[in-house]
Amino acid sequence: MSDLVHERHFDPRHGEAVGLSDAVRRITARNPSPFTFHGTNTYLVGRSEIAVIDPGPEDETHVANILAAAGRAPIAAILVSHTHRDHSPAARMLKALTGAPVIGCAPHLAARPLLKGEINPLDASSDSEHSPDRVMKEGDAIMVDGLKLTALETPGHTANHLCFALDEGDILFSADHVMAWSTSIIAPPDGSMRAYMASLDKLMKRDNRIYFPGHGGPVNEPQRYLRGLKAHRHQRAAAILRRLAAGDRFIPEMVEKIYASTDKRLHKAAALSVLAQMEALVEEGKVMANGPVTLGTAYRLA
C-alpha cells in the first residue's frame, strides 16, 4: 500500500502576501472549491522587480492584491503554468495594468483530439483565450531581479502544463502537477495519465528541496511524496483491473465502488480519472474496449 499522506492543514490568509523565503511570497485567491481547495496560489518572485507566477482567476480584487504586494517594485514578467481558468485569466488583466509580458505555457491544447460524438466535459474550465507573448519550452529560462526561473514541461494534468524551477532556495513551483493537499485531476481529453506518470518520473530525477504548488501548502519532502503519488496511481489502476475481474463493465459502476468514500460531488471528476487510467490500460494491452475509449464504453480484461 502507498504511504501517501496529504497535508490538508493550510491557512490561506486570503489576499495577504505571505513570505515563504527571502525572494518568494504567496497570495491565495479567494476562489475556494472542491477542485481548488482554499483557492489558487499566486507567487511573487523577486525583490527589486517581480515575476508573478500564476496570477489566477479573473478577479479584480486578487489582481489589486498582487499589485499592492508588489508595491514600487515593477512587475517584469507574468508566468503561467497552464490554461485552467483558476490560473491564467488574470494574466491578461495584469498585463493590461503593468505592460509586463505574459510568458510560460502555450495556448490551451488537449492531450488528444475529441473522439466522434465526444464532448469535452471540462471545456468550461479551460482558458481558450490565453495568448502568451512568449512560450517557454523545456529548459527555457528567464532572469528577474538576478533570479533564474527555468521551465520544466510536465504534461499530464493538461497537455501544456509547466513547472518552474527557482535556483535560489532550490524551489520548484509545481502548479497543479504535484500538490500536497490532493492528487491532481487527470481528465481526458485535456489530460493524459501516461504523460502525467512520465512527468512524475522526470521530477523524481531532480532534487529540489521544496515544492510550492498551485493550491494548498508546500510539499516538504518531494521525493517521498512523488513515490507516494506514483504508488497511488498504480493502486488505482489495480483497483480498476479488480473491478473488471469482478464483472464490472462500465466506468460509472466502477467509480461507485472504487470511490465509495469520496465526496459524491467529485464522482464526475473521479470518472474522468478512471477514464484516464482506462486509456493507459488499453494502450498497454491490459484492457479491451468495446469501441472508442469513452465514459460510456464497455470494457473487459484483455
Steps between C-alpha positions, in 0.01 A plus 500: 500500500609859434621713790357806327377749760339826394554817703167680525588742779541831322418857598448688170506847657305613194634814336805523725854470366652217706879480504634155414867591450706814461401516133156333490156604622163330453156657459202263500197604297160478661365234262458190720326192359525120512753529215700806614515425876522841675578681173767550236850589615673787321872536563704822492868431436760774541590801709572813295299364205238226493405193299139400564431127467139396429311828553178305545134537406333804347464681831560876535553476876767233465680699230487808724654294780783393270572861403486612863745228603740595218495862620763710326677195358409473131341178375745383235335175389174309540553122492215256442528127570190381312172615356233428757274790592614502860861566390535698177223760430638763739819504290317714242372734770844538655665558161250775419584676826879453498610434143693193618526216247303179549731201461501131584253240378370481144137575409255238620546162335328168561709187552313336214229590246135453593359166394194486277202617704715580805450822695778643715343498851753751632485739206355776720800481732750555218629847415486500119577876492851458638749643248850534645762743376759224529462124535758331719624154414700250704807671644406852394583752772445862594690725738307731732678703767804275458291190561481219245167330426516195273204331329442124528246340268272285716198395292230285655257723688487697174702450185667842536583481872829650618678509833756771578827438684658781703872460560504709819374276778478199267125553459258351248169670427304183424163660409234226470737218413599425861299635796519407865126523568379257230589305190462684169196450280593328173201543271501399132504640241690789665708276724697180448589244767801366312635853455434575867692192617791585269504852647515355853799293388665817367464675836631194684832553319528844657587588858311822568476569872137618511199537268261795506179378331202667336270422794565439868826494691849390401620149423780467753636155411464495122672169422303306761179664385570425133550134584165507681327662202635237263399216732153652540443510123621142464255398773215673318588311183506174697160585650355544151639162394343342809162655421521365146592156636195523729273561202467877479494624143429872514692787660210645706445172687874475568505855639219418745712222650856631466408848626236393753655715774548807276268802501238424234543853364835378374374180336476658154862606527587154635334344195728707278799382703389139449463577129860627496613178668293301252665671204838396636387142576361460148820639348699255712285211376367410845138595426277465193247768407174432317557804278678832558632562852225722644297530821214299348700215348492144634834353608640158580833351599724417207 
